C-alpha cells in the first residue's frame, strides 16, 4: 500500500479505517448532512424540490414561477484539465428556459473563483450544444430556407445559464450570505443577463428558525442545520417534508451511508488544500522558529479538518494536538 504524501503515517488502510469510523458515527445521527455531495443530491435532486428551491433562489412569484424542471445528465462532455472527470452536482433546464447548475461545495481551496468560471464555461458550451440539438433536430440537408435563416440568426445565441454555488465556508468576496454576480463593466453596467453566478455563503447565513420567511430561507436553513439536528421543521410544506424524509438515516440505503462516509473523509482535492496549508505553515515556521512553526502547522491543519467536518478523534490522531487544544480552535 502506498503512503499518503501529506501525512506520512496516514496510509490507505487508515483511510478505510476512518471511513468505517465515520460510517458508524453517521448511523447514530438522525439525518444525512446535505452539505456533502451525496446527501445534497438526495435532498435536492428531485424535480419538485428543485422547482421549490429555484423559485426561492430567483424570488419568482405568480405567473413567473418555474413550474417544472428537466433533470439532466450531470456529465459534461467537455475536455477538462488534468484528466479530471467532470460531473456537475445537479444540472437541469427549467420550464422558462433556464439552464441551471447547482453545486454544493464543502471544502475551500485555492483558485475557487477560477474553478467556478472554468466549470461554468464548460456548462455553457454543453447547454448551447443541447439547445441547438433541440431546435435543429433535422439534418442540415433537410432544412428549409426559413430554418437555415433561423439557424444563422441563432448561431451564437446562448440559453440563459445560471450557476448556483452553496458554500460551507467563508467567501471573502461577499459581505452577505448571498451574492448575485454577472458580467459588468467598470461602471457596473451589465453586458448580458444570460450569465449569472449566485453564491451562497452558509457561514454568513445566521437566520434563526423564527426569522425564516421565504422559500430561499427555508432551503438554506435546512442545508445548514440538517446534519446536526435531531428534528427538522417542514414549514408546513409537503415538498420540503418529502425532502427531509429522504435525509433520514434510518431509512437511507446502506450504500448512501457509506458514500456519505467517503464524502466526509478527505478527498484528493481536500488533501491538496491541506498540503497548501502545510507548505505555508512550513514557510512561516522557518521565519518564526521551528517549534512555533510546527504548532502553527498543526493548528492550521486541525482547523481545516474541522471545517471539513472530520470527527475530533481523527483530527487528534493526525494533528497530534490534544482534545483541549482542538476545542479551543
N, C-alpha and C positions, 0 to 999 in steps of 0.2 A: 504493500500500500504506500502511495505517495504521501509525503508530509505537507500539510498546508504551509505555503510560503510565508504567510503573515504571522501565524502563531506556530512556532516550531514544535510545540507539544500538542498541537490540535490536529490529530490525524483524521483520516476519513472515518475510521471506526468511531472516533469521538463525535463526529457529526451525526452518525447513525444513533449514537447514544443520546445526543441532545434532541434529536428528532423524537425518539421514544419518550424522553422525559417531558418534552413539550406536548406530545400526544396525550400523555396521562394527565397533564395539567388541564388541557382543553376539555377532557372528559368530565372534569369536576365543575366546569362552568355551565351556565345556562344557555348562553348564546355564542355562536361563532363571532369573531371580530371582523366586521366588514371593512376595516382599514387594511386588511390583507387581501390579495388578489382573488383567491378562490371564493372567500365569503362575500366579497364585494360583488362578484358576478352572480352568486347565488341570490343575493339581496336585490340587485337592480337589473340584471339582465333578463327581465321579464317584460313583455310588451306593456302591460297595464302599469307596472311600477315605473317603467321608463317614461311613459307618457306623463304620469303624475310628476315625476322628478323634473322632466324637461319643461313642463308648463310652469313649474316653480322657478327653475333657473332663469327662464326667459320672461317671467312675470306676465304670461299670456292669460287673457280672460275672454269670456264670451265667445263670439264668433271667431276670434283669432286663436283660440286654443288648439293645440295639437290634439287630434282625435285618435290617431293611430300611428304606429311605427312599424317598419320592417327591419327586424334584426338581421344584420348581415354577417357573413363570414369575417372573422377578425383577422385573418391572414392578409397581409398586404403584399402584392406581387411586385414589389419594387426592390431593386438591389440595395442592400443596406450595408454600411461599413463594417469591417472586421468580421464578415461572415456571420453576423448575429441574426438569428431567426427573428423575424419582425412580425409580431402579433399585437394588435391593439386589445385593450381590455373589453370595451364594448363599442360596437360600430352599428349605426342604424341610419335609415332615411326616414323622414317624418312625412305625415300627410300634407304638410305645407311646403315640402320640397327642400328641407334642410338635410344636409349630410352631417352626421353627428359622430364625434368620437369622445367617449367618456373614459377617463383614466383615473385610477387610484394610485397615488404614489406615496408609499410608506417611508422609504429611505431617501434622505437628502444626499445628493452627490454633486461633485463639481460639474460645471457646464450644463446645469439643469435647464436653463432657459434655451440654450442652444439645442438641447435634446428636443424640447418642445417644438422649436422651429423646424428641425430636421424631420421629426416624425410627422408634423403637420404637412410638410411639403409632400412626403410620400402619400399621406392620406388624401391630399387634394388631387394628386395625379390619379390615384385609384378611383376616387369619386368621379373625376372627369371622364375617365375611361368607361365606367359603368353608365354614366349619364348619356354618353354618346351611343353606347350599345343599345340603350333603351329607346332612344329617339330614332336611330337609324338601324333598325333590325334587318332590313333588306340589304342585299348585296349591292355594291356600287353600280353594277351593270343594269340593275332593275330600277334605279332611281329616276323619277321624272324630273323635268326641268325645275319644277317648284321645290321638290325635295333637295335637289342639288343647290338651289339658291338658298334654301333654309340651312343646309349644311355649311355653306360658305359663311353665312351671317353668324352662325353659332360655332365656328371652328375654334375660336379661343374663348368662348363663353364657359364659365365655370358655375357649378351649382354653389349655393351658399355652404361653406364648410366651416363648422364651428367645433373647436376643441375645448372640452371641459376637463380641467385637472383638479382633482381633490387631493390636497397635500396635507400630510400629517406632520408637517414641520414648518418652521417659520420662513416666510418669504420676505426677504429684505426689501424687495421692490415694492411691497404693498404696505399701506398703513391701515388696512382694514381687512376683514376676513374674506372679502370678495372684491375682485378687480376684473373689469372687462377691458381687454386690450385689443387694439386694432392697428391698422397701418395708417399712420398720420404723418403730416409734415411738421416742420419746426413750429408752426403756428397752431398746431392742434387740429388742422383741417383733415378730414378723413378722406383717404384715397379711394377706398371701397368699403362697403358694408358687408361684402360677401365673405370676408375672412375675419374671424374673431377668436380670441383666446380668453376663456373665462377661467380664472384661477381662484380656487378656494384655499384658504389657509385655516385649517381646523384649529390651530393653536390660538388663533385670534377670534374664533367663534365661541363666545363666552355667554351666550344667552341661557338663562335658566329655563326650565320647562314651562314656567309660568309666563315667560316672555315670548315663547314660541307662538307665532301667529299665522305665518304663511306656509304654503307647501314647501317652499325652499327651506324655511326654518326647520320644518319637521324632518325632512330627509337629512339635513346636515346634523341636527341634534342626534338622530338615531345612528348615523355613521360614526359620530364621535363617541357616543356613550354605550352602544350596544354591547361591545366586547367585555365591558367591565360591569354590566348590570345584571341583576337577578330578576328584574321585572321591567318591561318596557311598555310605555303607553302607545296605544294605536291611534290616538287622537280622533276616535270615532270615525275612522276611515277604513273601509274594508280592504282597499288595495294595500294600505300600509299594514293592516293586520295580517294579511297573507304574506307580505314580505318579511315581517317579523317571525312568522311561523316557519318560514324557510330557514331562518337562522338558528332554530332550536337545536342544540347539541344532541339531545336525547333521540331525536328522530332523523338526524343527518346520517347519510351513508358513511360507513367507516372509511371509505376511500376519500371522502371530503375531509373528514377529521385528519387523516394522515397527510393529505395535501396541505391543509391549513398548518399542520406542524412543520412541514417542509418550508412553507412560506415564512414561518416565524423564525426558522434557523437561517443564518446568514447566507445570502446568495453570493454569487461571484461579484455582482455589481456592488453589493454592500461591503464585501471584503476589499474591493478596490478602494471604496471610500475610506474604510478604516486604515488601509495601507497609506493613503494620503495623509491622514491624521498622524499616523505613526512617523512618517518621514518628516512631517512638520515638527512634531514633538522632538525628534532627534536633533533637528537643527536648533531648536530652542534650548535643548539640553546642553549642547556644546557651548552656547553663549552664557547660560545661567549656572552651569555647573552640572556635573554628571548626576548627582543624587537627586537634585530638584528636577532635572530634566526627565529622569526615569519616572518620578512621581507624576509629573505633568502628563507624560505619555500614558501612564496607567489611568489617570483621571479622564483624559480625553477619550480613551478607548472605552472606558466603563460608561461614560455619559452617552457616547454614540450607540453602544449596545443597548442601553436603557431606552434610548429614543427609538430603537428598532423593535422594542417590546420583548427583549430577551429576558428570561427569568433571572432573578438575582443570584441564584446558585451558580448559573453559568457565567455570569459577569464576574463573580468572585473567583471562579477557577481560572479564567483567562486573564483577568486584570491583576490578580494577586492582591487586590485590596480587601480590607476587612468589610464585613457587612455594615458596620457603623460608618466607615468612610464612604461606602457606596450610597447609603441612605442620605448622607449629607449632600450628595450631588443633586 
